[in-house]
Amino acid sequence: MWYVNAAFTEENVAKLTSAGFTLSSTRGVMRIEKYGCGAELRRGSDNDYHMTVLPTIMLNGQFTVLWDAGYQKFLITHEEHKFPAHRAQLVNMRKFNEELRTALGVPTYYNEAIGSTCQFSVYDRVKGRPGDNPDESVGVVEVPEED
């Protein structure tokens, strides 16, 4: 998980293409993609870019949120559907995150480098306490798997 308040210059962001990232820009919003993962930067009033969507796994061209339900990691879409996160997706997200940090010159601290971090974590399974039903805790809808 990034806790970045840094601003990135146009020149700094332009270097991402030489690092193998795909960039697409629309009205001051820069989408960065690689390995099935993505992040978003927006141009601020200071003409520098600021991170608005943290590096995450993308499904069908949309950003997701990584959720740790205690027994499984899930991807949550903007439509509040959940999908199990697969090992390859998590490996790619870690690689994307590390390469993006390096390309932008953002330092990696030990606690951020030791594993995948999630936007949501729900571990409590004691009946009657908040978190006893993980799906209700984050408001997701079960999506049937396709055959």
N, C-alpha and C positions, 0 to 999 in steps of 0.2 A: 504494500500500500504506500502510496506517495503522500508525503506531507510537504508539498512543494508550494512555496509562495513566491518562487523566483519568476522573473520575467525573462522571456527569451527573445532575442532580437531576430529580425528578418533574416539576417545572414546566418545566424545560428540554426534557425529552422530550415533554411535552404540546404544546409549541409546534410540533412537527413536522407536525401535522395542518394547521395554518394555512399551512404551506409546501407543502402538496399531497401529503405522504407518507401512505400507508395504514399504520395501526398496528394490530397485533393482539397481545393480551396473554393469556398463559396462565401462571398460577402464577409470576409474577415474571420471565417471559421475554417481552421485547418484540421482535416482528418488525417491521421497517421495510421497506416496499416502494414502488417507483416505477420506471417505465420498464422493467419486466421484470428489475429488479435488487433486491437485498435485503441487509440486515444484521441483526444480532441483538444486543440488549442484555439483560443479566441483572441483576436486582436483587441487590445484595450485602447483607451483614450490616449495613452502614452505611446501608441504605435508599436508597442511590444506585445508579444503573445503570452497568454497566461493559460495554464492547464485548467480545463473545465470538465473534462471526462478523463478519469484516471485510467491507466492501462488495464484493459480487460479483454475477455474472450468475446468474439463476435459470432452471432448466429444469424444467418440470413441477412447479412449486412447491417445488423443492429447491435448496439452495445448491450451487454448483459451486466448483471450484478452477481458476483460470486458470493454464495451463501453456504456457511458451514452449519449443517443441521446436527452435528455431533456424531452422526453415524455415516454421513455421506456429504460430499460437497455437491452443490447444485448451482446451475446457472438460472437466474431469474430474468425474464424478458420484461420490456416495458408494459406488455399486456398482462403481466403478473402470472405467466406460466413458468413452470419449473421443469428443468431438464437435468438429468444427472451429468455432472462434469466428468469427463473421461481423462485418464492419465495423460494421453497425448496432448489434450487441450491445456492441461495444467503445466506440462513441460514447455509447451510453446509459449504460454503466457509468461512463464519465468524467463525464458530466453528473450522474448520481446521486451519485457521490462528491463532486463539487464542491458540489452543493446541500446534501448532508447535512452536510458540514464547515461550511458557512456557517450552516446552521440551528442546529447544536450549538455554534458558536463555537470550532471547532477550527482552529488556524492551518494554512495550507498553505505548506510550504517549497518552495523552488525545485526541488530534486532530486525531489520528489514530484509536481510539477506539470508536468513536461516530457513525460510519456507514461505509457502503461499499464505497470504493474509486475505481475509474476507471482509466485505462490507457489513455482513450480518453474521452473527454467531448465536446459536440457540442450543444450549446444552441441557437445560433443566428438564427432566422428565417426571418430576414428582406431580402426580395427579392433583389438579386444583390450583396449581401455581402457574403464573405466566410462563409460557414456554413449554407447557406439557404437550401441546399439539403444535409442532414446529410450523406446519403450513399456515395455521391461523396467526401465528406470531408475526409472520412477514406478509400475510395476505396473498398467498399464491394459490393457483388453481392447477390441479393435476391434469396433465395432457396425456392422453392415451398414446402408447408407442405404436409406430407404424410397422406393419409387417413387411 
